Amino acid sequence: MEIPPILSKTCPSVFQIFLFRNSMQISIFLFTWKGLFLLVSIFKQIKLTQFKNYPYQVFDFGSKIVGICGSNGSGKTNLLDSLYYLCFTRSYFTNADGKNALHGSDGFRLEAEVQNTQMHHLCCILRESGKKEFLLDQEPYKKFSAHIGKFSCVMIAPDDSQIITGLSELRRTFIDTLLS
């Protein structure tokens, strides 16, 4: 599925997400901008198999600026969570990997083509046995922690308003995560 561009501006780099809510739908806008000090990750394509509400879906991100919009419950946040999952080896929303599998399925598979300094192939498989595998360019990781920090991603959800209005400790934790 080709996601239509909302603007035709050439500007590679870090993802920024905007969430607009009205009574009928939630629209999430994801775009990139040129950063001076950050090593950036650009997702070119992602394939979701039995992940949350996607039996199988391929998304091609062919433009520098991409808008994702749809009705409530159509999978916009699940798509963003799959990008987060491939960067951090876990879901943003749940610690239980099995809860990310499509209802009635025991596992899932995420694959993506991602560019930072070069093009990489990421793959995450949750097997029916509950065993999770994570591969970078067809090579499995012995420890998932070796993957953290290789691909940049920042996720901001509505519940994260506490970063602004809450304790300074929350802001420090968020910035520490952002910079790591």
N, CA and C atoms as an extended XYZ file, in Angstrom:
540
Properties=species:S:1:pos:R:3:atomname:S:1:resname:S:1:resid:I:1 pbc="F F F"
N         0.846       -1.163        0.000 N   MET     1
C         0.000        0.000        0.000 CA  MET     1
C         0.897        1.234        0.000 C   MET     1
N         0.786        2.062       -1.001 N   GLU     2
C         1.556        3.310       -1.082 CA  GLU     2
C         0.841        4.374       -0.266 C   GLU     2
N         1.550        4.977        0.665 N   ILE     3
C         0.971        6.036        1.484 CA  ILE     3
C         1.204        7.360        0.769 C   ILE     3
N         0.134        8.106        0.465 N   PRO     4
C         0.296        9.323       -0.330 CA  PRO     4
C         1.010       10.420        0.450 C   PRO     4
N         1.895       11.157       -0.236 N   PRO     5
C         2.562       12.277        0.431 CA  PRO     5
C         1.582       13.427        0.651 C   PRO     5
N         1.783       14.175        1.726 N   ILE     6
C         0.932       15.343        1.940 CA  ILE     6
C         1.646       16.620        1.546 C   ILE     6
N         2.942       16.585        1.468 N   LEU     7
C         3.731       17.710        0.992 CA  LEU     7
C         4.890       17.154        0.178 C   LEU     7
N         5.365       17.862       -0.784 N   SER     8
C         6.495       17.374       -1.572 CA  SER     8
C         7.724       18.211       -1.252 C   SER     8
N         8.317       17.959       -0.113 N   LYS     9
C         9.477       18.693        0.349 CA  LYS     9
C        10.617       17.708        0.546 C   LYS     9
N        11.792       18.010        0.078 N   THR    10
C        12.929       17.124        0.249 CA  THR    10
C        13.663       17.497        1.522 C   THR    10
N        13.556       16.639        2.539 N   CYS    11
C        14.234       16.891        3.809 CA  CYS    11
C        14.381       15.575        4.567 C   CYS    11
N        15.505       14.867        4.401 N   PRO    12
C        15.678       13.585        5.073 CA  PRO    12
C        15.906       13.761        6.572 C   PRO    12
N        15.545       12.816        7.353 N   SER    13
C        16.056       12.613        8.703 CA  SER    13
C        15.090       12.093        9.738 C   SER    13
N        14.991       12.749       10.901 N   VAL    14
C        14.336       12.204       12.079 CA  VAL    14
C        12.813       12.283       11.973 C   VAL    14
N        12.114       11.262       12.497 N   PHE    15
C        10.660       11.246       12.469 CA  PHE    15
C        10.080       12.169       13.523 C   PHE    15
N         9.054       12.890       13.166 N   GLN    16
C         8.268       13.660       14.118 CA  GLN    16
C         6.813       13.308       13.859 C   GLN    16
N         6.057       13.143       14.925 N   ILE    17
C         4.680       12.689       14.804 CA  ILE    17
C         3.741       13.742       15.376 C   ILE    17
N         2.699       14.069       14.631 N   PHE    18
C         1.658       14.963       15.114 CA  PHE    18
C         0.353       14.198       15.138 C   PHE    18
N        -0.404       14.348       16.199 N   LEU    19
C        -1.670       13.660       16.360 CA  LEU    19
C        -2.784       14.702       16.396 C   LEU    19
N        -3.726       14.599       15.471 N   PHE    20
C        -4.866       15.498       15.427 CA  PHE    20
C        -6.116       14.671       15.689 C   PHE    20
N        -6.953       15.110       16.607 N   ARG    21
C        -8.122       14.329       16.975 CA  ARG    21
C        -9.386       15.163       16.762 C   ARG    21
N       -10.367       14.541       16.126 N   ASN    22
C       -11.713       15.110       16.102 CA  ASN    22
C       -12.679       13.979       16.429 C   ASN    22
N       -13.951       14.239       16.378 N   SER    23
C       -14.914       13.233       16.826 CA  SER    23
C       -14.986       12.022       15.898 C   SER    23
N       -14.579       12.144       14.672 N   MET    24
C       -14.727       11.047       13.716 CA  MET    24
C       -13.449       10.236       13.505 C   MET    24
N       -12.282       10.839       13.626 N   GLN    25
C       -11.054       10.099       13.329 CA  GLN    25
C        -9.856       10.723       14.019 C   GLN    25
N        -8.805        9.935       14.078 N   ILE    26
C        -7.522       10.425       14.567 CA  ILE    26
C        -6.565       10.374       13.389 C   ILE    26
N        -5.883       11.453       13.115 N   SER    27
C        -4.892       11.488       12.043 CA  SER    27
C        -3.515       11.655       12.655 C   SER    27
N        -2.599       10.834       12.246 N   ILE    28
C        -1.229       10.911       12.730 CA  ILE    28
C        -0.357       11.317       11.553 C   ILE    28
N         0.378       12.401       11.703 N   PHE    29
C         1.256       12.863       10.658 CA  PHE    29
C         2.691       12.582       11.059 C   PHE    29
N         3.402       11.931       10.194 N   LEU    30
C         4.760       11.504       10.448 CA  LEU    30
C         5.639       12.153        9.386 C   LEU    30
N         6.623       12.952        9.802 N   PHE    31
C         7.485       13.536        8.794 CA  PHE    31
C         8.906       13.654        9.305 C   PHE    31
N         9.782       14.029        8.419 N   THR    32
C        11.201       14.058        8.752 CA  THR    32
C        11.761       15.449        8.545 C   THR    32
N        12.867       15.751        9.219 N   TRP    33
C        13.568       17.000        8.994 CA  TRP    33
C        15.058       16.773        9.126 C   TRP    33
N        15.829       17.686        8.590 N   LYS    34
C        17.283       17.561        8.568 CA  LYS    34
C        17.846       17.896        9.944 C   LYS    34
N        18.590       16.979       10.525 N   GLY    35
C        19.208       17.194       11.827 CA  GLY    35
C        20.709       17.331       11.681 C   GLY    35
N        21.324       18.158       12.489 N   LEU    36
C        22.761       18.377       12.392 CA  LEU    36
C        23.571       17.398       13.223 C   LEU    36
N        23.040       16.938       14.359 N   PHE    37
C        23.837       16.151       15.283 CA  PHE    37
C        23.333       14.727       15.467 C   PHE    37
N        22.255       14.365       14.833 N   LEU    38
C        21.672       13.054       15.052 CA  LEU    38
C        21.973       12.101       13.908 C   LEU    38
N        22.284       10.849       14.262 N   LEU    39
C        22.326        9.787       13.269 CA  LEU    39
C        20.878        9.364       13.067 C   LEU    39
N        20.404        9.417       11.858 N   VAL    40
C        18.974        9.266       11.627 CA  VAL    40
C        18.635        7.955       10.953 C   VAL    40
N        17.393        7.544       11.134 N   SER    41
C        16.873        6.330       10.522 CA  SER    41
C        15.702        6.704        9.632 C   SER    41
N        15.715        6.228        8.404 N   ILE    42
C        14.626        6.481        7.475 CA  ILE    42
C        14.042        5.136        7.064 C   ILE    42
N        12.794        4.906        7.436 N   PHE    43
C        12.118        3.675        7.060 CA  PHE    43
C        11.650        3.802        5.615 C   PHE    43
N        12.070        2.889        4.767 N   LYS    44
C        11.668        2.887        3.362 CA  LYS    44
C        10.442        1.998        3.142 C   LYS    44
N        10.410        0.853        3.864 N   GLN    45
C         9.300       -0.089        3.727 CA  GLN    45
C         9.176       -0.888        5.022 C   GLN    45
N         7.955       -1.253        5.354 N   ILE    46
C         7.732       -2.123        6.499 CA  ILE    46
C         6.655       -3.139        6.140 C   ILE    46
N         6.875       -4.392        6.563 N   LYS    47
C         5.914       -5.475        6.355 CA  LYS    47
C         5.469       -5.969        7.725 C   LYS    47
N         4.164       -6.033        7.924 N   LEU    48
C         3.602       -6.507        9.178 CA  LEU    48
C         2.811       -7.780        8.905 C   LEU    48
N         3.141       -8.845        9.617 N   THR    49
C         2.443      -10.118        9.478 CA  THR    49
C         1.917      -10.526       10.845 C   THR    49
N         0.621      -10.623       10.966 N   GLN    50
C        -0.074      -11.009       12.200 CA  GLN    50
C         0.317      -10.111       13.374 C   GLN    50
N         0.550       -8.839       13.101 N   PHE    51
C         0.891       -7.874       14.143 CA  PHE    51
C        -0.334       -7.033       14.458 C   PHE    51
N        -0.806       -7.149       15.667 N   LYS    52
C        -1.975       -6.424       16.178 CA  LYS    52
C        -3.167       -6.606       15.248 C   LYS    52
N        -3.643       -5.566       14.553 N   ASN    53
C        -4.823       -5.732       13.698 CA  ASN    53
C        -4.473       -5.966       12.223 C   ASN    53
N        -3.208       -6.256       11.919 N   TYR    54
C        -2.785       -6.471       10.529 CA  TYR    54
C        -2.516       -7.948       10.258 C   TYR    54
N        -3.383       -8.638        9.494 N   PRO    55
C        -3.055      -10.014        9.102 CA  PRO    55
C        -1.779      -10.035        8.239 C   PRO    55
N        -1.733       -9.176        7.240 N   TYR    56
C        -0.526       -8.964        6.429 CA  TYR    56
C        -0.684       -7.633        5.713 C   TYR    56
N         0.326       -6.790        5.834 N   GLN    57
C         0.269       -5.486        5.175 CA  GLN    57
C         1.691       -5.003        4.898 C   GLN    57
N         1.873       -4.395        3.727 N   VAL    58
C         3.147       -3.796        3.356 CA  VAL    58
C         2.915       -2.303        3.166 C   VAL    58
N         3.767       -1.494        3.790 N   PHE    59
C         3.705       -0.047        3.644 CA  PHE    59
C         5.016        0.431        3.032 C   PHE    59
N         4.921        1.195        1.958 N   ASP    60
C         6.092        1.802        1.323 CA  ASP    60
C         6.084        3.286        1.658 C   ASP    60
N         7.182        3.758        2.229 N   PHE    61
C         7.327        5.171        2.554 CA  PHE    61
C         8.229        5.791        1.485 C   PHE    61
N         7.616        6.179        0.364 N   GLY    62
C         8.381        6.656       -0.772 CA  GLY    62
C         8.689        8.135       -0.751 C   GLY    62
N         8.073        8.876        0.144 N   SER    63
C         8.261       10.320        0.196 CA  SER    63
C         8.986       10.709        1.472 C   SER    63
N         9.546       11.886        1.468 N   LYS    64
C        10.222       12.395        2.659 CA  LYS    64
C         9.231       12.794        3.735 C   LYS    64
N         8.049       13.202        3.334 N   ILE    65
C         6.993       13.576        4.263 CA  ILE    65
C         5.815       12.657        3.999 C   ILE    65
N         5.321       12.014        5.068 N   VAL    66
C         4.263       11.029        4.931 CA  VAL    66
C         3.156       11.354        5.918 C   VAL    66
N         1.924       11.334        5.461 N   GLY    67
C         0.765       11.500        6.341 CA  GLY    67
C         0.059       10.172        6.500 C   GLY    67
N        -0.279        9.836        7.727 N   ILE    68
C        -1.013        8.600        8.006 CA  ILE    68
C        -2.327        9.021        8.640 C   ILE    68
N        -3.424        8.734        7.982 N   CYS    69
C        -4.713        9.099        8.557 CA  CYS    69
C        -5.721        8.001        8.272 C   CYS    69
N        -6.725        7.924        9.124 N   GLY    70
C        -7.757        6.915        8.973 CA  GLY    70
C        -8.717        6.987       10.135 C   GLY    70
N        -9.753        6.191       10.060 N   SER    71
C       -10.774        6.151       11.108 CA  SER    71
C       -10.202        5.558       12.383 C   SER    71
N       -10.903        5.796       13.487 N   ASN    72
C       -10.517        5.196       14.754 CA  ASN    72
C       -10.495        3.669       14.613 C   ASN    72
N        -9.471        3.042       15.160 N   GLY    73
C        -9.363        1.587       15.125 CA  GLY    73
C        -8.844        1.022       13.825 C   GLY    73
N        -8.367        1.872       12.905 N   SER    74
C        -7.903        1.371       11.613 CA  SER    74
C        -6.446        0.916       11.631 C   SER    74
N        -5.697        1.211       12.714 N   GLY    75
C        -4.337        0.693       12.825 CA  GLY    75
C        -3.228        1.708       12.701 C   GLY    75
N        -3.540        2.997       12.761 N   LYS    76
C        -2.499        4.039       12.635 CA  LYS    76
C        -1.475        3.918       13.764 C   LYS    76
N        -1.949        3.826       14.994 N   THR    77
C        -1.044        3.726       16.139 CA  THR    77
C        -0.303        2.396       16.117 C   THR    77
N        -0.948        1.340       15.653 N   ASN    78
C        -0.280        0.033       15.555 CA  ASN    78
C         0.867        0.076       14.552 C   ASN    78
N         0.680        0.807       13.460 N   LEU    79
C         1.762        0.980       12.492 CA  LEU    79
C         2.940        1.705       13.135 C   LEU    79
N         2.660        2.781       13.858 N   LEU    80
C         3.739        3.513       14.533 CA  LEU    80
C         4.408        2.661       15.604 C   LEU    80
N         3.624        1.841       16.307 N   ASP    81
C         4.200        0.961       17.314 CA  ASP    81
C         5.117       -0.083       16.672 C   ASP    81
N         4.801       -0.521       15.465 N   SER    82
C         5.674       -1.479       14.774 CA  SER    82
C         7.024       -0.836       14.437 C   SER    82
N         7.023        0.447       14.073 N   LEU    83
C         8.288        1.153       13.830 CA  LEU    83
C         9.092        1.248       15.127 C   LEU    83
N         8.420        1.581       16.208 N   TYR    84
C         9.066        1.658       17.513 CA  TYR    84
C         9.630        0.290       17.904 C   TYR    84
N         8.851       -0.754       17.680 N   TYR    85
C         9.260       -2.115       18.024 CA  TYR    85
C        10.563       -2.483       17.304 C   TYR    85
N        10.654       -2.122       16.048 N   LEU    86
C        11.859       -2.462       15.282 CA  LEU    86
C        13.078       -1.648       15.717 C   LEU    86
N        12.872       -0.527       16.366 N   CYS    87
C        13.993        0.269       16.870 CA  CYS    87
C        14.416       -0.151       18.276 C   CYS    87
N        13.467       -0.580       19.096 N   PHE    88
C        13.747       -0.848       20.516 CA  PHE    88
C        13.517       -2.292       20.935 C   PHE    88
N        13.169       -3.180       20.015 N   THR    89
C        12.927       -4.613       20.248 CA  THR    89
C        11.752       -4.875       21.184 C   THR    89
N        10.893       -3.894       21.368 N   ARG    90
C         9.701       -4.082       22.204 CA  ARG    90
C         8.660       -3.044       21.824 C   ARG    90
N         7.439       -3.314       22.257 N   SER    91
C         6.339       -2.390       22.009 CA  SER    91
C         6.433       -1.186       22.929 C   SER    91
N         5.947       -0.070       22.460 N   TYR    92
C         5.863        1.132       23.278 CA  TYR    92
C         4.755        0.980       24.325 C   TYR    92
N         3.719        0.201       23.991 N   PHE    93
C         2.510        0.168       24.799 CA  PHE    93
C         2.404       -1.010       25.755 C   PHE    93
N         3.074       -2.121       25.506 N   THR    94
C         2.945       -3.297       26.362 CA  THR    94
C         4.278       -4.025       26.486 C   THR    94
N         4.496       -4.628       27.640 N   ASN    95
C         5.711       -5.411       27.857 CA  ASN    95
C         5.533       -6.860       27.434 C   ASN    95
N         4.305       -7.328       27.299 N   ALA    96
C         4.032       -8.714       26.921 CA  ALA    96
C         4.017       -8.834       25.402 C   ALA    96
N         5.029       -9.486       24.839 N   ASP    97
C         5.132       -9.606       23.380 CA  ASP    97
C         3.924      -10.301       22.765 C   ASP    97
N         3.372      -11.301       23.446 N   GLY    98
C         2.234      -12.044       22.913 CA  GLY    98
C         1.002      -11.191       22.685 C   GLY    98
N         0.883      -10.074       23.407 N   LYS    99
C        -0.277       -9.187       23.231 CA  LYS    99
C        -0.207       -8.408       21.923 C   LYS    99
N         0.932       -8.453       21.241 N   ASN   100
C         1.076       -7.754       19.964 CA  ASN   100
C         0.669       -8.617       18.776 C   ASN   100
N         0.428       -9.902       19.010 N   ALA   101
C         0.021      -10.802       17.932 CA  ALA   101
C        -1.449      -10.575       17.599 C   ALA   101
N        -1.776      -10.741       16.333 N   LEU   102
C        -3.156      -10.654       15.859 CA  LEU   102
C        -4.028      -11.607       16.672 C   LEU   102
N        -5.231      -11.175       17.018 N   HIS   103
C        -6.138      -12.013       17.805 CA  HIS   103
C        -6.306      -13.375       17.126 C   HIS   103
N        -6.087      -14.446       17.876 N   GLY   104
C        -6.183      -15.794       17.327 CA  GLY   104
C        -4.860      -16.327       16.811 C   GLY   104
N        -3.827      -15.501       16.801 N   SER   105
C        -2.492      -15.919       16.351 CA  SER   105
C        -1.566      -16.034       17.555 C   SER   105
N        -0.564      -16.878       17.427 N   ASP   106
C         0.389      -17.072       18.519 CA  ASP   106
C         1.701      -16.336       18.304 C   ASP   106
N         1.888      -15.729       17.145 N   GLY   107
C         3.139      -15.033       16.863 CA  GLY   107
C         2.937      -13.963       15.817 C   GLY   107
N         4.019      -13.269       15.493 N   PHE   108
C         3.976      -12.236       14.464 CA  PHE   108
C         5.360      -12.073       13.855 C   PHE   108
N         5.407      -11.304       12.769 N   ARG   109
C         6.674      -11.013       12.089 CA  ARG   109
C         6.638       -9.569       11.616 C   ARG   109
N         7.713       -8.828       11.893 N   LEU   110
C         7.896       -7.466       11.406 CA  LEU   110
C         9.176       -7.439       10.587 C   LEU   110
N         9.123       -6.817        9.417 N   GLU   111
C        10.318       -6.650        8.586 CA  GLU   111
C        10.340       -5.229        8.058 C   GLU   111
N        11.526       -4.668        7.933 N   ALA   112
C        11.632       -3.300        7.409 CA  ALA   112
C        12.952       -3.105        6.686 C   ALA   112
N        12.912       -2.214        5.720 N   GLU   113
C        14.112       -1.698        5.065 CA  GLU   113
C        14.340       -0.310        5.645 C   GLU   113
N        15.459       -0.127        6.309 N   VAL   114
C        15.748        1.112        7.027 CA  VAL   114
C        17.117        1.625        6.603 C   VAL   114
N        17.201        2.921        6.399 N   GLN   115
C        18.474        3.526        6.023 CA  GLN   115
C        18.931        4.458        7.134 C   GLN   115
N        20.160        4.277        7.587 N   ASN   116
C        20.816        5.306        8.400 CA  ASN   116
C        22.112        5.626        7.672 C   ASN   116
N        23.246        5.099        8.041 N   THR   117
C        24.458        5.340        7.255 CA  THR   117
C        24.463        4.486        5.997 C   THR   117
N        23.730        3.376        6.025 N   GLN   118
C        23.552        2.506        4.859 CA  GLN   118
C        22.200        1.811        4.977 C   GLN   118
N        21.796        1.081        3.950 N   MET   119
C        20.513        0.386        3.960 CA  MET   119
C        20.641       -0.891        4.788 C   MET   119
N        19.650       -1.136        5.657 N   HIS   120
C        19.636       -2.327        6.502 CA  HIS   120
C        18.284       -3.014        6.393 C   HIS   120
N        18.306       -4.322        6.650 N   HIS   121
C        17.076       -5.110        6.728 CA  HIS   121
C        16.897       -5.524        8.180 C   HIS   121
N        15.772       -5.114        8.791 N   LEU   122
C        15.439       -5.499       10.159 CA  LEU   122
C        14.341       -6.545       10.120 C   LEU   122
N        14.417       -7.515       11.025 N   CYS   123
C        13.390       -8.535       11.106 CA  CYS   123
C        13.200       -8.934       12.561 C   CYS   123
N        11.952       -8.955       12.993 N   CYS   124
C        11.599       -9.432       14.332 CA  CYS   124
C        10.551      -10.519       14.156 C   CYS   124
N        10.780      -11.649       14.806 N   ILE   125
C         9.851      -12.774       14.741 CA  ILE   125
C         9.511      -13.192       16.166 C   ILE   125
N         8.228      -13.253       16.461 N   LEU   126
C         7.771      -13.863       17.703 CA  LEU   126
C         7.177      -15.209       17.316 C   LEU   126
N         7.846      -16.280       17.695 N   ARG   127
C         7.422      -17.633       17.343 CA  ARG   127
C         6.229      -18.070       18.190 C   ARG   127
N         5.553      -19.128       17.724 N   GLU   128
C         4.408      -19.673       18.447 CA  GLU   128
C         4.803      -20.122       19.849 C   GLU   128
N         6.054      -20.512       20.021 N   SER   129
C         6.557      -20.965       21.322 CA  SER   129
C         6.753      -19.800       22.297 C   SER   129
N         6.652      -18.552       21.786 N   GLY   130
C         6.889      -17.373       22.607 CA  GLY   130
C         8.310      -16.861       22.502 C   GLY   130
N         9.171      -17.586       21.773 N   LYS   131
C        10.558      -17.155       21.594 CA  LYS   131
C        10.618      -16.016       20.572 C   LYS   131
N        11.341      -14.962       20.940 N   LYS   132
C        11.486      -13.811       20.051 CA  LYS   132
C        12.870      -13.843       19.413 C   LYS   132
N        12.919      -13.566       18.120 N   GLU   133
C        14.176      -13.470       17.378 CA  GLU   133
C        14.257      -12.091       16.756 C   GLU   133
N        15.433      -11.520       16.766 N   PHE   134
C        15.651      -10.211       16.164 CA  PHE   134
C        16.877      -10.298       15.281 C   PHE   134
N        16.743       -9.888       14.008 N   LEU   135
C        17.834       -9.999       13.051 CA  LEU   135
C        18.124       -8.651       12.413 C   LEU   135
N        19.394       -8.369       12.228 N   LEU   136
C        19.850       -7.197       11.484 CA  LEU   136
C        20.642       -7.712       10.298 C   LEU   136
N        20.171       -7.429        9.101 N   ASP   137
C        20.810       -7.903        7.871 CA  ASP   137
C        21.034       -9.412        7.898 C   ASP   137
N        19.995      -10.141        8.266 N   GLN   138
C        19.946      -11.611        8.311 CA  GLN   138
C        20.790      -12.235        9.425 C   GLN   138
N        21.439      -11.424       10.262 N   GLU   139
C        22.256      -11.929       11.366 CA  GLU   139
C        21.487      -11.773       12.677 C   GLU   139
N        21.256      -12.880       13.397 N   PRO   140
C        20.511      -12.772       14.660 CA  PRO   140
C        21.361      -12.148       15.771 C   PRO   140
N        20.693      -11.412       16.637 N   TYR   141
C        21.339      -10.853       17.816 CA  TYR   141
C        21.408      -11.919       18.906 C   TYR   141
N        22.510      -11.961       19.621 N   LYS   142
C        22.600      -12.811       20.803 CA  LYS   142
C        21.915      -12.120       21.975 C   LYS   142
N        22.096      -10.790       22.062 N   LYS   143
C        21.436       -9.981       23.082 CA  LYS   143
C        20.717       -8.836       22.382 C   LYS   143
N        19.444       -8.665       22.700 N   PHE   144
C        18.667       -7.593       22.083 CA  PHE   144
C        19.215       -6.222       22.437 C   PHE   144
N        19.857       -6.105       23.572 N   SER   145
C        20.401       -4.813       23.997 CA  SER   145
C        21.453       -4.295       23.019 C   SER   145
N        22.062       -5.177       22.234 N   ALA   146
C        23.046       -4.754       21.228 CA  ALA   146
C        22.381       -3.959       20.100 C   ALA   146
N        21.073       -4.091       19.964 N   HIS   147
C        20.340       -3.394       18.894 CA  HIS   147
C        19.948       -1.968       19.292 C   HIS   147
N        19.741       -1.756       20.592 N   ILE   148
C        19.253       -0.468       21.075 CA  ILE   148
C        20.253        0.638       20.729 C   ILE   148
N        19.754        1.707       20.117 N   GLY   149
C        20.591        2.844       19.755 CA  GLY   149
C        21.083        2.826       18.319 C   GLY   149
N        20.904        1.732       17.617 N   LYS   150
C        21.349        1.669       16.215 CA  LYS   150
C        20.411        2.417       15.277 C   LYS   150
N        19.130        2.503       15.661 N   PHE   151
C        18.127        3.150       14.823 CA  PHE   151
C        17.335        4.138       15.674 C   PHE   151
N        17.277        5.380       15.216 N   SER   152
C        16.642        6.462       15.975 CA  SER   152
C        15.131        6.392       15.861 C   SER   152
N        14.473        6.637       16.980 N   CYS   153
C        13.013        6.680       16.986 CA  CYS   153
C        12.561        7.402       18.240 C   CYS   153
N        11.592        8.275       18.100 N   VAL   154
C        10.977        8.951       19.231 CA  VAL   154
C         9.476        8.761       19.090 C   VAL   154
N         8.850        8.255       20.136 N   MET   155
C         7.406        8.052       20.134 CA  MET   155
C         6.805        8.952       21.197 C   MET   155
N         5.835        9.731       20.817 N   ILE   156
C         5.117       10.580       21.765 CA  ILE   156
C         3.634       10.268       21.603 C   ILE   156
N         3.029        9.795       22.686 N   ALA   157
C         1.612        9.427       22.691 CA  ALA   157
C         0.840       10.408       23.569 C   ALA   157
N        -0.493       10.431       23.454 N   PRO   158
C        -1.275       11.367       24.268 CA  PRO   158
C        -0.991       11.262       25.768 C   PRO   158
N        -0.726       10.066       26.269 N   ASP   159
C        -0.433        9.897       27.695 CA  ASP   159
C         0.876       10.566       28.111 C   ASP   159
N         1.715       10.919       27.144 N   ASP   160
C         3.009       11.526       27.445 CA  ASP   160
C         2.914       13.004       27.784 C   ASP   160
N         1.707       13.536       27.907 N   SER   161
C         1.567       14.940       28.297 CA  SER   161
C         2.178       15.175       29.681 C   SER   161
N         2.362       14.111       30.452 N   GLN   162
C         3.000       14.209       31.763 CA  GLN   162
C         4.448       14.683       31.638 C   GLN   162
N         5.055       14.496       30.477 N   ILE   163
C         6.417       14.987       30.251 CA  ILE   163
C         6.450       16.508       30.408 C   ILE   163
N         5.376       17.165       29.986 N   ILE   164
C         5.305       18.624       30.054 CA  ILE   164
C         4.757       19.093       31.394 C   ILE   164
N         3.687       18.467       31.852 N   THR   165
C         3.005       18.951       33.050 CA  THR   165
C         3.440       18.262       34.339 C   THR   165
N         4.159       17.129       34.225 N   GLY   166
C         4.518       16.353       35.402 CA  GLY   166
C         5.853       16.747       36.009 C   GLY   166
N         6.398       15.834       36.793 N   LEU   167
C         7.655       16.053       37.498 CA  LEU   167
C         8.832       16.164       36.538 C   LEU   167
N         9.850       16.897       36.956 N   SER   168
C        11.040       17.071       36.118 CA  SER   168
C        11.755       15.737       35.894 C   SER   168
N        11.601       14.788       36.788 N   GLU   169
C        12.209       13.466       36.628 CA  GLU   169
C        11.727       12.787       35.346 C   GLU   169
N        10.444       12.960       35.010 N   LEU   170
C         9.900       12.397       33.773 CA  LEU   170
C        10.557       13.032       32.548 C   LEU   170
N        10.776       14.351       32.597 N   ARG   171
C        11.430       15.036       31.475 CA  ARG   171
C        12.866       14.546       31.317 C   ARG   171
N        13.578       14.396       32.421 N   ARG   172
C        14.962       13.915       32.355 CA  ARG   172
C        15.022       12.503       31.777 C   ARG   172
N        14.113       11.635       32.202 N   THR   173
C        14.076       10.269       31.666 CA  THR   173
C        13.800       10.288       30.174 C   THR   173
N        12.851       11.121       29.727 N   PHE   174
C        12.536       11.222       28.311 CA  PHE   174
C        13.750       11.709       27.514 C   PHE   174
N        14.410       12.758       27.985 N   ILE   175
C        15.596       13.290       27.278 CA  ILE   175
C        16.728       12.273       27.280 C   ILE   175
N        16.931       11.576       28.391 N   ASP   176
C        17.970       10.527       28.439 CA  ASP   176
C        17.703        9.456       27.403 C   ASP   176
N        16.441        9.034       27.281 N   THR   177
C        16.076        8.032       26.281 CA  THR   177
C        16.268        8.561       24.880 C   THR   177
N        15.895        9.810       24.658 N   LEU   178
C        16.031       10.438       23.350 CA  LEU   178
C        17.480       10.516       22.904 C   LEU   178
N        18.376       10.831       23.828 N   LEU   179
C        19.794       11.007       23.495 CA  LEU   179
C        20.576        9.699       23.457 C   LEU   179
N        20.029        8.632       24.050 N   SER   180
C        20.786        7.366       24.084 CA  SER   180
C        20.739        6.634       22.762 C   SER   180
